[in-house]
Each structure stands twice: as C-alpha cells, then as structure tokens.
C-alpha cells in the first residue's frame, strides 16, 4: 500500500535515506495542511506519517511536498539519465559533497586545484574524500558526528 504522508513541522525530518526508501516504493499520497493543519483524529485513524523539511513553518505543505517529490523522483532509474550522478552527492555517503569545479581552468585569478587536472583518478578520489570530510566537519558537525560514529563501527 502507498504510504500516507502529511507534510508537517511535527514530523520526522526528510533526509536522503527517506527519499531513497520512498523512491523504491509503490508511490505515496501526500497531504498538505493549511492554517492549523490536519485533525489529529484523522492522522491517528489512518496511521498517517508526518514528515518535515526542517525546523521552520511554512504557510502550507505544498512547497514541502514539491521538495519531497523532487528529492524522491530524481532517484528513480532513468530520471537523471546517469545513475552514477546520484552516488557522489551530498548525504549519499553521510558527508557533504566535495567542491565542484568547471571550465575555464582559471577564473578571476583562481585556478582549479592541480590534482583535478592530473588525470590520476585515485588521487582525485582521495582529494574529493578529504574535501568532503573537511566541509562536513566544518559546516555540519551533526553529520560529521554521525559519519564518524558509523565509520568507527565498521572499522
């Protein structure tokens, strides 16, 4: 059966794992509340799962539903065209994504890191991992703590 989801600031926060789980299912029915929200008796009777985008309140659930649809649908096979493109993104490994660089090789006096121009795929992967770890540690201590706890369990 398709899950019934109610977009609500009281719900479990949408994350990449939830989006992945939903993308593997039969679909979902989303309920977007307005003003004071959905009657608690309806939530309880139908076993509706509440889902939140974060610690803030919107005027309704429509924008949250759009974000949830986008996060989920893009994981379906064939939607992005390149399945590998979702594998190195932020949150897939528990880390924020490494910095991205495009052409030209130099922009406003700022060069692309030499390692990315080297063609050495192992060194590039190592650099990307180091950058992802440093960014996550600096910007999202909560993710860093969860990542290191998970990593330490598997070591």
Chimera marker file (.cmm) of the C-alpha trace (Angstrom):
<marker_set name="trace">
<marker id="1" x="0.000" y="0.000" z="0.000" r="1" g="1" b="0" radius="0.5"/>
<marker id="2" x="1.119" y="3.541" z="-0.643" r="1" g="1" b="0" radius="0.5"/>
<marker id="3" x="2.118" y="5.409" z="2.493" r="1" g="1" b="0" radius="0.5"/>
<marker id="4" x="0.011" y="8.374" z="3.583" r="1" g="1" b="0" radius="0.5"/>
<marker id="5" x="2.322" y="11.294" z="4.318" r="1" g="1" b="0" radius="0.5"/>
<marker id="6" x="1.345" y="14.564" z="5.948" r="1" g="1" b="0" radius="0.5"/>
<marker id="7" x="3.764" y="17.483" z="5.498" r="1" g="1" b="0" radius="0.5"/>
<marker id="8" x="4.070" y="18.901" z="8.995" r="1" g="1" b="0" radius="0.5"/>
<marker id="9" x="6.758" y="20.576" z="11.137" r="1" g="1" b="0" radius="0.5"/>
<marker id="10" x="5.987" y="17.912" z="13.775" r="1" g="1" b="0" radius="0.5"/>
<marker id="11" x="7.145" y="15.052" z="11.574" r="1" g="1" b="0" radius="0.5"/>
<marker id="12" x="10.344" y="13.132" z="11.079" r="1" g="1" b="0" radius="0.5"/>
<marker id="13" x="12.750" y="15.241" z="9.069" r="1" g="1" b="0" radius="0.5"/>
<marker id="14" x="13.062" y="14.303" z="5.401" r="1" g="1" b="0" radius="0.5"/>
<marker id="15" x="16.566" y="13.071" z="4.653" r="1" g="1" b="0" radius="0.5"/>
<marker id="16" x="18.304" y="11.276" z="1.803" r="1" g="1" b="0" radius="0.5"/>
<marker id="17" x="17.630" y="7.856" z="3.317" r="1" g="1" b="0" radius="0.5"/>
<marker id="18" x="13.882" y="8.578" z="3.476" r="1" g="1" b="0" radius="0.5"/>
<marker id="19" x="13.882" y="9.876" z="-0.111" r="1" g="1" b="0" radius="0.5"/>
<marker id="20" x="15.711" y="6.721" z="-1.233" r="1" g="1" b="0" radius="0.5"/>
<marker id="21" x="13.236" y="4.485" z="0.631" r="1" g="1" b="0" radius="0.5"/>
<marker id="22" x="10.251" y="6.315" z="-0.876" r="1" g="1" b="0" radius="0.5"/>
<marker id="23" x="11.747" y="6.124" z="-4.377" r="1" g="1" b="0" radius="0.5"/>
<marker id="24" x="11.838" y="2.332" z="-4.056" r="1" g="1" b="0" radius="0.5"/>
<marker id="25" x="8.172" y="2.061" z="-3.053" r="1" g="1" b="0" radius="0.5"/>
<marker id="26" x="4.860" y="1.966" z="-4.878" r="1" g="1" b="0" radius="0.5"/>
<marker id="27" x="4.345" y="5.727" z="-4.617" r="1" g="1" b="0" radius="0.5"/>
<marker id="28" x="2.842" y="7.869" z="-1.884" r="1" g="1" b="0" radius="0.5"/>
<marker id="29" x="-0.143" y="10.002" z="-1.051" r="1" g="1" b="0" radius="0.5"/>
<marker id="30" x="0.817" y="13.410" z="0.305" r="1" g="1" b="0" radius="0.5"/>
<marker id="31" x="-1.442" y="15.611" z="2.396" r="1" g="1" b="0" radius="0.5"/>
<marker id="32" x="-0.708" y="19.333" z="2.554" r="1" g="1" b="0" radius="0.5"/>
<marker id="33" x="-2.240" y="21.070" z="5.541" r="1" g="1" b="0" radius="0.5"/>
<marker id="34" x="-3.336" y="24.690" z="5.696" r="1" g="1" b="0" radius="0.5"/>
<marker id="35" x="-3.548" y="27.070" z="8.640" r="1" g="1" b="0" radius="0.5"/>
<marker id="36" x="-3.866" y="24.919" z="11.759" r="1" g="1" b="0" radius="0.5"/>
<marker id="37" x="-3.291" y="21.626" z="9.970" r="1" g="1" b="0" radius="0.5"/>
<marker id="38" x="-4.947" y="18.238" z="9.847" r="1" g="1" b="0" radius="0.5"/>
<marker id="39" x="-7.315" y="16.921" z="12.511" r="1" g="1" b="0" radius="0.5"/>
<marker id="40" x="-5.391" y="14.642" z="14.899" r="1" g="1" b="0" radius="0.5"/>
<marker id="41" x="-8.187" y="12.055" z="14.786" r="1" g="1" b="0" radius="0.5"/>
<marker id="42" x="-7.682" y="11.667" z="11.033" r="1" g="1" b="0" radius="0.5"/>
<marker id="43" x="-3.901" y="11.279" z="11.483" r="1" g="1" b="0" radius="0.5"/>
<marker id="44" x="-4.417" y="8.587" z="14.114" r="1" g="1" b="0" radius="0.5"/>
<marker id="45" x="-7.256" y="6.768" z="12.319" r="1" g="1" b="0" radius="0.5"/>
<marker id="46" x="-5.411" y="6.401" z="9.021" r="1" g="1" b="0" radius="0.5"/>
<marker id="47" x="-1.935" y="5.897" z="10.512" r="1" g="1" b="0" radius="0.5"/>
<marker id="48" x="-0.633" y="8.906" z="8.619" r="1" g="1" b="0" radius="0.5"/>
<marker id="49" x="3.108" y="9.537" z="8.828" r="1" g="1" b="0" radius="0.5"/>
<marker id="50" x="4.121" y="13.130" z="9.438" r="1" g="1" b="0" radius="0.5"/>
<marker id="51" x="7.170" y="14.395" z="7.518" r="1" g="1" b="0" radius="0.5"/>
<marker id="52" x="9.010" y="17.700" z="7.966" r="1" g="1" b="0" radius="0.5"/>
<marker id="53" x="11.511" y="19.550" z="5.793" r="1" g="1" b="0" radius="0.5"/>
<marker id="54" x="13.156" y="21.148" z="8.802" r="1" g="1" b="0" radius="0.5"/>
<marker id="55" x="12.757" y="23.300" z="11.865" r="1" g="1" b="0" radius="0.5"/>
<marker id="56" x="10.634" y="26.055" z="10.367" r="1" g="1" b="0" radius="0.5"/>
<marker id="57" x="6.988" y="26.633" z="9.476" r="1" g="1" b="0" radius="0.5"/>
<marker id="58" x="5.518" y="27.301" z="6.033" r="1" g="1" b="0" radius="0.5"/>
<marker id="59" x="2.037" y="28.618" z="5.234" r="1" g="1" b="0" radius="0.5"/>
<marker id="60" x="1.097" y="25.227" z="3.836" r="1" g="1" b="0" radius="0.5"/>
<marker id="61" x="2.553" y="21.891" z="2.858" r="1" g="1" b="0" radius="0.5"/>
<marker id="62" x="2.626" y="22.419" z="-0.900" r="1" g="1" b="0" radius="0.5"/>
<marker id="63" x="6.194" y="23.699" z="-1.134" r="1" g="1" b="0" radius="0.5"/>
<marker id="64" x="7.382" y="20.957" z="1.203" r="1" g="1" b="0" radius="0.5"/>
<marker id="65" x="5.552" y="18.399" z="-0.951" r="1" g="1" b="0" radius="0.5"/>
<marker id="66" x="7.271" y="19.731" z="-4.085" r="1" g="1" b="0" radius="0.5"/>
<marker id="67" x="10.669" y="19.445" z="-2.424" r="1" g="1" b="0" radius="0.5"/>
<marker id="68" x="9.894" y="15.914" z="-1.264" r="1" g="1" b="0" radius="0.5"/>
<marker id="69" x="8.704" y="14.889" z="-4.727" r="1" g="1" b="0" radius="0.5"/>
<marker id="70" x="11.857" y="16.302" z="-6.326" r="1" g="1" b="0" radius="0.5"/>
<marker id="71" x="14.158" y="14.597" z="-3.804" r="1" g="1" b="0" radius="0.5"/>
<marker id="72" x="12.389" y="11.276" z="-4.392" r="1" g="1" b="0" radius="0.5"/>
<marker id="73" x="11.653" y="11.254" z="-8.124" r="1" g="1" b="0" radius="0.5"/>
<marker id="74" x="15.219" y="12.180" z="-9.097" r="1" g="1" b="0" radius="0.5"/>
<marker id="75" x="16.321" y="8.847" z="-7.568" r="1" g="1" b="0" radius="0.5"/>
<marker id="76" x="14.121" y="6.805" z="-9.911" r="1" g="1" b="0" radius="0.5"/>
<marker id="77" x="16.030" y="4.945" z="-12.637" r="1" g="1" b="0" radius="0.5"/>
<marker id="78" x="16.279" y="6.946" z="-15.849" r="1" g="1" b="0" radius="0.5"/>
<marker id="79" x="15.139" y="10.282" z="-14.427" r="1" g="1" b="0" radius="0.5"/>
<marker id="80" x="18.600" y="11.856" z="-14.374" r="1" g="1" b="0" radius="0.5"/>
<marker id="81" x="19.980" y="9.847" z="-17.271" r="1" g="1" b="0" radius="0.5"/>
<marker id="82" x="23.186" y="8.944" z="-15.403" r="1" g="1" b="0" radius="0.5"/>
<marker id="83" x="22.587" y="6.730" z="-12.381" r="1" g="1" b="0" radius="0.5"/>
<marker id="84" x="26.117" y="7.357" z="-11.122" r="1" g="1" b="0" radius="0.5"/>
<marker id="85" x="25.378" y="11.063" z="-10.751" r="1" g="1" b="0" radius="0.5"/>
<marker id="86" x="23.413" y="10.446" z="-7.532" r="1" g="1" b="0" radius="0.5"/>
<marker id="87" x="26.123" y="8.285" z="-5.941" r="1" g="1" b="0" radius="0.5"/>
<marker id="88" x="28.603" y="11.046" z="-5.037" r="1" g="1" b="0" radius="0.5"/>
<marker id="89" x="26.122" y="13.703" z="-3.960" r="1" g="1" b="0" radius="0.5"/>
<marker id="90" x="25.810" y="15.243" z="-0.537" r="1" g="1" b="0" radius="0.5"/>
<marker id="91" x="24.242" y="12.940" z="2.061" r="1" g="1" b="0" radius="0.5"/>
<marker id="92" x="24.550" y="9.741" z="-0.001" r="1" g="1" b="0" radius="0.5"/>
<marker id="93" x="27.686" y="8.725" z="1.925" r="1" g="1" b="0" radius="0.5"/>
<marker id="94" x="26.809" y="10.703" z="5.043" r="1" g="1" b="0" radius="0.5"/>
<marker id="95" x="29.077" y="13.590" z="4.012" r="1" g="1" b="0" radius="0.5"/>
<marker id="96" x="28.511" y="16.845" z="2.208" r="1" g="1" b="0" radius="0.5"/>
<marker id="97" x="29.656" y="16.776" z="-1.407" r="1" g="1" b="0" radius="0.5"/>
<marker id="98" x="33.175" y="17.858" z="-2.323" r="1" g="1" b="0" radius="0.5"/>
<marker id="99" x="33.657" y="21.195" z="-4.134" r="1" g="1" b="0" radius="0.5"/>
<marker id="100" x="32.846" y="21.296" z="-7.850" r="1" g="1" b="0" radius="0.5"/>
<marker id="101" x="34.977" y="22.973" z="-10.499" r="1" g="1" b="0" radius="0.5"/>
<marker id="102" x="34.162" y="23.636" z="-14.155" r="1" g="1" b="0" radius="0.5"/>
<marker id="103" x="35.842" y="25.382" z="-17.074" r="1" g="1" b="0" radius="0.5"/>
<marker id="104" x="37.761" y="27.594" z="-17.518" r="1" g="1" b="0" radius="0.5"/>
<marker id="105" x="40.794" y="26.225" z="-15.672" r="1" g="1" b="0" radius="0.5"/>
<marker id="106" x="41.352" y="29.686" z="-14.231" r="1" g="1" b="0" radius="0.5"/>
<marker id="107" x="38.583" y="32.121" z="-13.280" r="1" g="1" b="0" radius="0.5"/>
<marker id="108" x="39.219" y="35.598" z="-11.848" r="1" g="1" b="0" radius="0.5"/>
<marker id="109" x="42.761" y="34.561" z="-10.969" r="1" g="1" b="0" radius="0.5"/>
<marker id="110" x="41.572" y="31.413" z="-9.163" r="1" g="1" b="0" radius="0.5"/>
<marker id="111" x="42.787" y="28.097" z="-10.558" r="1" g="1" b="0" radius="0.5"/>
<marker id="112" x="41.226" y="24.660" z="-10.369" r="1" g="1" b="0" radius="0.5"/>
<marker id="113" x="43.190" y="22.516" z="-7.874" r="1" g="1" b="0" radius="0.5"/>
<marker id="114" x="46.076" y="20.828" z="-9.717" r="1" g="1" b="0" radius="0.5"/>
<marker id="115" x="45.091" y="17.338" z="-8.560" r="1" g="1" b="0" radius="0.5"/>
<marker id="116" x="41.827" y="17.607" z="-10.521" r="1" g="1" b="0" radius="0.5"/>
<marker id="117" x="43.771" y="18.257" z="-13.719" r="1" g="1" b="0" radius="0.5"/>
<marker id="118" x="46.230" y="15.410" z="-13.089" r="1" g="1" b="0" radius="0.5"/>
<marker id="119" x="44.197" y="12.559" z="-14.583" r="1" g="1" b="0" radius="0.5"/>
<marker id="120" x="45.176" y="10.417" z="-11.585" r="1" g="1" b="0" radius="0.5"/>
<marker id="121" x="41.780" y="9.004" z="-10.615" r="1" g="1" b="0" radius="0.5"/>
<marker id="122" x="42.970" y="7.572" z="-7.298" r="1" g="1" b="0" radius="0.5"/>
<marker id="123" x="44.453" y="10.920" z="-6.210" r="1" g="1" b="0" radius="0.5"/>
<marker id="124" x="41.314" y="12.742" z="-7.363" r="1" g="1" b="0" radius="0.5"/>
<marker id="125" x="39.103" y="10.364" z="-5.349" r="1" g="1" b="0" radius="0.5"/>
<marker id="126" x="41.338" y="10.850" z="-2.301" r="1" g="1" b="0" radius="0.5"/>
<marker id="127" x="41.195" y="14.651" z="-2.678" r="1" g="1" b="0" radius="0.5"/>
<marker id="128" x="37.391" y="14.573" z="-3.040" r="1" g="1" b="0" radius="0.5"/>
<marker id="129" x="37.054" y="12.421" z="0.085" r="1" g="1" b="0" radius="0.5"/>
<marker id="130" x="39.323" y="14.765" z="2.083" r="1" g="1" b="0" radius="0.5"/>
<marker id="131" x="37.373" y="17.809" z="0.889" r="1" g="1" b="0" radius="0.5"/>
<marker id="132" x="34.011" y="16.205" z="1.694" r="1" g="1" b="0" radius="0.5"/>
<marker id="133" x="35.225" y="15.321" z="5.184" r="1" g="1" b="0" radius="0.5"/>
<marker id="134" x="36.632" y="18.808" z="5.821" r="1" g="1" b="0" radius="0.5"/>
<marker id="135" x="33.457" y="20.538" z="4.609" r="1" g="1" b="0" radius="0.5"/>
<marker id="136" x="31.216" y="18.276" z="6.653" r="1" g="1" b="0" radius="0.5"/>
<marker id="137" x="33.340" y="18.683" z="9.790" r="1" g="1" b="0" radius="0.5"/>
<marker id="138" x="33.311" y="22.496" z="9.424" r="1" g="1" b="0" radius="0.5"/>
<marker id="139" x="29.740" y="23.114" z="8.273" r="1" g="1" b="0" radius="0.5"/>
<marker id="140" x="27.668" y="20.266" z="9.668" r="1" g="1" b="0" radius="0.5"/>
<marker id="141" x="29.030" y="18.939" z="12.969" r="1" g="1" b="0" radius="0.5"/>
<marker id="142" x="25.848" y="16.877" z="13.361" r="1" g="1" b="0" radius="0.5"/>
<marker id="143" x="26.513" y="14.986" z="10.126" r="1" g="1" b="0" radius="0.5"/>
<marker id="144" x="30.217" y="14.679" z="10.956" r="1" g="1" b="0" radius="0.5"/>
<marker id="145" x="29.426" y="13.107" z="14.324" r="1" g="1" b="0" radius="0.5"/>
<marker id="146" x="27.040" y="10.589" z="12.741" r="1" g="1" b="0" radius="0.5"/>
<marker id="147" x="29.529" y="9.824" z="9.956" r="1" g="1" b="0" radius="0.5"/>
<marker id="148" x="32.456" y="9.201" z="12.320" r="1" g="1" b="0" radius="0.5"/>
<marker id="149" x="30.300" y="7.077" z="14.635" r="1" g="1" b="0" radius="0.5"/>
<marker id="150" x="29.200" y="4.911" z="11.679" r="1" g="1" b="0" radius="0.5"/>
<marker id="151" x="32.754" y="4.766" z="10.294" r="1" g="1" b="0" radius="0.5"/>
<marker id="152" x="34.179" y="3.770" z="13.682" r="1" g="1" b="0" radius="0.5"/>
<marker id="153" x="31.639" y="0.922" z="13.975" r="1" g="1" b="0" radius="0.5"/>
<marker id="154" x="32.692" y="-0.551" z="10.640" r="1" g="1" b="0" radius="0.5"/>
<marker id="155" x="36.442" y="-0.271" z="11.316" r="1" g="1" b="0" radius="0.5"/>
<link id1="1" id2="2" r="1" g="1" b="0" radius="0.2"/>
<link id1="2" id2="3" r="1" g="1" b="0" radius="0.2"/>
<link id1="3" id2="4" r="1" g="1" b="0" radius="0.2"/>
<link id1="4" id2="5" r="1" g="1" b="0" radius="0.2"/>
<link id1="5" id2="6" r="1" g="1" b="0" radius="0.2"/>
<link id1="6" id2="7" r="1" g="1" b="0" radius="0.2"/>
<link id1="7" id2="8" r="1" g="1" b="0" radius="0.2"/>
<link id1="8" id2="9" r="1" g="1" b="0" radius="0.2"/>
<link id1="9" id2="10" r="1" g="1" b="0" radius="0.2"/>
<link id1="10" id2="11" r="1" g="1" b="0" radius="0.2"/>
<link id1="11" id2="12" r="1" g="1" b="0" radius="0.2"/>
<link id1="12" id2="13" r="1" g="1" b="0" radius="0.2"/>
<link id1="13" id2="14" r="1" g="1" b="0" radius="0.2"/>
<link id1="14" id2="15" r="1" g="1" b="0" radius="0.2"/>
<link id1="15" id2="16" r="1" g="1" b="0" radius="0.2"/>
<link id1="16" id2="17" r="1" g="1" b="0" radius="0.2"/>
<link id1="17" id2="18" r="1" g="1" b="0" radius="0.2"/>
<link id1="18" id2="19" r="1" g="1" b="0" radius="0.2"/>
<link id1="19" id2="20" r="1" g="1" b="0" radius="0.2"/>
<link id1="20" id2="21" r="1" g="1" b="0" radius="0.2"/>
<link id1="21" id2="22" r="1" g="1" b="0" radius="0.2"/>
<link id1="22" id2="23" r="1" g="1" b="0" radius="0.2"/>
<link id1="23" id2="24" r="1" g="1" b="0" radius="0.2"/>
<link id1="24" id2="25" r="1" g="1" b="0" radius="0.2"/>
<link id1="25" id2="26" r="1" g="1" b="0" radius="0.2"/>
<link id1="26" id2="27" r="1" g="1" b="0" radius="0.2"/>
<link id1="27" id2="28" r="1" g="1" b="0" radius="0.2"/>
<link id1="28" id2="29" r="1" g="1" b="0" radius="0.2"/>
<link id1="29" id2="30" r="1" g="1" b="0" radius="0.2"/>
<link id1="30" id2="31" r="1" g="1" b="0" radius="0.2"/>
<link id1="31" id2="32" r="1" g="1" b="0" radius="0.2"/>
<link id1="32" id2="33" r="1" g="1" b="0" radius="0.2"/>
<link id1="33" id2="34" r="1" g="1" b="0" radius="0.2"/>
<link id1="34" id2="35" r="1" g="1" b="0" radius="0.2"/>
<link id1="35" id2="36" r="1" g="1" b="0" radius="0.2"/>
<link id1="36" id2="37" r="1" g="1" b="0" radius="0.2"/>
<link id1="37" id2="38" r="1" g="1" b="0" radius="0.2"/>
<link id1="38" id2="39" r="1" g="1" b="0" radius="0.2"/>
<link id1="39" id2="40" r="1" g="1" b="0" radius="0.2"/>
<link id1="40" id2="41" r="1" g="1" b="0" radius="0.2"/>
<link id1="41" id2="42" r="1" g="1" b="0" radius="0.2"/>
<link id1="42" id2="43" r="1" g="1" b="0" radius="0.2"/>
<link id1="43" id2="44" r="1" g="1" b="0" radius="0.2"/>
<link id1="44" id2="45" r="1" g="1" b="0" radius="0.2"/>
<link id1="45" id2="46" r="1" g="1" b="0" radius="0.2"/>
<link id1="46" id2="47" r="1" g="1" b="0" radius="0.2"/>
<link id1="47" id2="48" r="1" g="1" b="0" radius="0.2"/>
<link id1="48" id2="49" r="1" g="1" b="0" radius="0.2"/>
<link id1="49" id2="50" r="1" g="1" b="0" radius="0.2"/>
<link id1="50" id2="51" r="1" g="1" b="0" radius="0.2"/>
<link id1="51" id2="52" r="1" g="1" b="0" radius="0.2"/>
<link id1="52" id2="53" r="1" g="1" b="0" radius="0.2"/>
<link id1="53" id2="54" r="1" g="1" b="0" radius="0.2"/>
<link id1="54" id2="55" r="1" g="1" b="0" radius="0.2"/>
<link id1="55" id2="56" r="1" g="1" b="0" radius="0.2"/>
<link id1="56" id2="57" r="1" g="1" b="0" radius="0.2"/>
<link id1="57" id2="58" r="1" g="1" b="0" radius="0.2"/>
<link id1="58" id2="59" r="1" g="1" b="0" radius="0.2"/>
<link id1="59" id2="60" r="1" g="1" b="0" radius="0.2"/>
<link id1="60" id2="61" r="1" g="1" b="0" radius="0.2"/>
<link id1="61" id2="62" r="1" g="1" b="0" radius="0.2"/>
<link id1="62" id2="63" r="1" g="1" b="0" radius="0.2"/>
<link id1="63" id2="64" r="1" g="1" b="0" radius="0.2"/>
<link id1="64" id2="65" r="1" g="1" b="0" radius="0.2"/>
<link id1="65" id2="66" r="1" g="1" b="0" radius="0.2"/>
<link id1="66" id2="67" r="1" g="1" b="0" radius="0.2"/>
<link id1="67" id2="68" r="1" g="1" b="0" radius="0.2"/>
<link id1="68" id2="69" r="1" g="1" b="0" radius="0.2"/>
<link id1="69" id2="70" r="1" g="1" b="0" radius="0.2"/>
<link id1="70" id2="71" r="1" g="1" b="0" radius="0.2"/>
<link id1="71" id2="72" r="1" g="1" b="0" radius="0.2"/>
<link id1="72" id2="73" r="1" g="1" b="0" radius="0.2"/>
<link id1="73" id2="74" r="1" g="1" b="0" radius="0.2"/>
<link id1="74" id2="75" r="1" g="1" b="0" radius="0.2"/>
<link id1="75" id2="76" r="1" g="1" b="0" radius="0.2"/>
<link id1="76" id2="77" r="1" g="1" b="0" radius="0.2"/>
<link id1="77" id2="78" r="1" g="1" b="0" radius="0.2"/>
<link id1="78" id2="79" r="1" g="1" b="0" radius="0.2"/>
<link id1="79" id2="80" r="1" g="1" b="0" radius="0.2"/>
<link id1="80" id2="81" r="1" g="1" b="0" radius="0.2"/>
<link id1="81" id2="82" r="1" g="1" b="0" radius="0.2"/>
<link id1="82" id2="83" r="1" g="1" b="0" radius="0.2"/>
<link id1="83" id2="84" r="1" g="1" b="0" radius="0.2"/>
<link id1="84" id2="85" r="1" g="1" b="0" radius="0.2"/>
<link id1="85" id2="86" r="1" g="1" b="0" radius="0.2"/>
<link id1="86" id2="87" r="1" g="1" b="0" radius="0.2"/>
<link id1="87" id2="88" r="1" g="1" b="0" radius="0.2"/>
<link id1="88" id2="89" r="1" g="1" b="0" radius="0.2"/>
<link id1="89" id2="90" r="1" g="1" b="0" radius="0.2"/>
<link id1="90" id2="91" r="1" g="1" b="0" radius="0.2"/>
<link id1="91" id2="92" r="1" g="1" b="0" radius="0.2"/>
<link id1="92" id2="93" r="1" g="1" b="0" radius="0.2"/>
<link id1="93" id2="94" r="1" g="1" b="0" radius="0.2"/>
<link id1="94" id2="95" r="1" g="1" b="0" radius="0.2"/>
<link id1="95" id2="96" r="1" g="1" b="0" radius="0.2"/>
<link id1="96" id2="97" r="1" g="1" b="0" radius="0.2"/>
<link id1="97" id2="98" r="1" g="1" b="0" radius="0.2"/>
<link id1="98" id2="99" r="1" g="1" b="0" radius="0.2"/>
<link id1="99" id2="100" r="1" g="1" b="0" radius="0.2"/>
<link id1="100" id2="101" r="1" g="1" b="0" radius="0.2"/>
<link id1="101" id2="102" r="1" g="1" b="0" radius="0.2"/>
<link id1="102" id2="103" r="1" g="1" b="0" radius="0.2"/>
<link id1="103" id2="104" r="1" g="1" b="0" radius="0.2"/>
<link id1="104" id2="105" r="1" g="1" b="0" radius="0.2"/>
<link id1="105" id2="106" r="1" g="1" b="0" radius="0.2"/>
<link id1="106" id2="107" r="1" g="1" b="0" radius="0.2"/>
<link id1="107" id2="108" r="1" g="1" b="0" radius="0.2"/>
<link id1="108" id2="109" r="1" g="1" b="0" radius="0.2"/>
<link id1="109" id2="110" r="1" g="1" b="0" radius="0.2"/>
<link id1="110" id2="111" r="1" g="1" b="0" radius="0.2"/>
<link id1="111" id2="112" r="1" g="1" b="0" radius="0.2"/>
<link id1="112" id2="113" r="1" g="1" b="0" radius="0.2"/>
<link id1="113" id2="114" r="1" g="1" b="0" radius="0.2"/>
<link id1="114" id2="115" r="1" g="1" b="0" radius="0.2"/>
<link id1="115" id2="116" r="1" g="1" b="0" radius="0.2"/>
<link id1="116" id2="117" r="1" g="1" b="0" radius="0.2"/>
<link id1="117" id2="118" r="1" g="1" b="0" radius="0.2"/>
<link id1="118" id2="119" r="1" g="1" b="0" radius="0.2"/>
<link id1="119" id2="120" r="1" g="1" b="0" radius="0.2"/>
<link id1="120" id2="121" r="1" g="1" b="0" radius="0.2"/>
<link id1="121" id2="122" r="1" g="1" b="0" radius="0.2"/>
<link id1="122" id2="123" r="1" g="1" b="0" radius="0.2"/>
<link id1="123" id2="124" r="1" g="1" b="0" radius="0.2"/>
<link id1="124" id2="125" r="1" g="1" b="0" radius="0.2"/>
<link id1="125" id2="126" r="1" g="1" b="0" radius="0.2"/>
<link id1="126" id2="127" r="1" g="1" b="0" radius="0.2"/>
<link id1="127" id2="128" r="1" g="1" b="0" radius="0.2"/>
<link id1="128" id2="129" r="1" g="1" b="0" radius="0.2"/>
<link id1="129" id2="130" r="1" g="1" b="0" radius="0.2"/>
<link id1="130" id2="131" r="1" g="1" b="0" radius="0.2"/>
<link id1="131" id2="132" r="1" g="1" b="0" radius="0.2"/>
<link id1="132" id2="133" r="1" g="1" b="0" radius="0.2"/>
<link id1="133" id2="134" r="1" g="1" b="0" radius="0.2"/>
<link id1="134" id2="135" r="1" g="1" b="0" radius="0.2"/>
<link id1="135" id2="136" r="1" g="1" b="0" radius="0.2"/>
<link id1="136" id2="137" r="1" g="1" b="0" radius="0.2"/>
<link id1="137" id2="138" r="1" g="1" b="0" radius="0.2"/>
<link id1="138" id2="139" r="1" g="1" b="0" radius="0.2"/>
<link id1="139" id2="140" r="1" g="1" b="0" radius="0.2"/>
<link id1="140" id2="141" r="1" g="1" b="0" radius="0.2"/>
<link id1="141" id2="142" r="1" g="1" b="0" radius="0.2"/>
<link id1="142" id2="143" r="1" g="1" b="0" radius="0.2"/>
<link id1="143" id2="144" r="1" g="1" b="0" radius="0.2"/>
<link id1="144" id2="145" r="1" g="1" b="0" radius="0.2"/>
<link id1="145" id2="146" r="1" g="1" b="0" radius="0.2"/>
<link id1="146" id2="147" r="1" g="1" b="0" radius="0.2"/>
<link id1="147" id2="148" r="1" g="1" b="0" radius="0.2"/>
<link id1="148" id2="149" r="1" g="1" b="0" radius="0.2"/>
<link id1="149" id2="150" r="1" g="1" b="0" radius="0.2"/>
<link id1="150" id2="151" r="1" g="1" b="0" radius="0.2"/>
<link id1="151" id2="152" r="1" g="1" b="0" radius="0.2"/>
<link id1="152" id2="153" r="1" g="1" b="0" radius="0.2"/>
<link id1="153" id2="154" r="1" g="1" b="0" radius="0.2"/>
<link id1="154" id2="155" r="1" g="1" b="0" radius="0.2"/>
</marker_set>
